[in-house]
Amino acid sequence: MEGRELTVTGRIDGSVDREIGAYLYRHPRVDADRIYLWPQRRDTIIYSPGYRPWYW
């Protein structure tokens, strides 16, 4: 599920080396107790309370 947020809890169980682009990164390996896939976020529009379309 690309683009979704994920929460994982558990114990760190070593590491694994993987490439990202041309670089090698060491990532922690997690022995997961729980995995939660969050609902997809909706876009939110925030209006500033100080905005006024006039200047005088």
Residue, then its C-alpha position, 0 to 999 in steps of 0.5 A: m500500500e504505497g503512500r500509506e502510514l504504518t505503525v509497527t511495535g516489537r523488538i529490534d531483531g538485528s539489521v539488514d543491508r539494502e540499497i536505496g539508489a546507489y547507496l547501501y543502508r542498514h535498516p533495523r529488522v523488527d520482530a513485530d508484535r503489532i502492525y497497524l495500517w492507518p486510514q488514508r489521510r484526506d487533504t485539509i484546507i486551513y484558512s488563516p483567521g487573520y486573512r482579509p481581502w482588503y487592506w484599509 
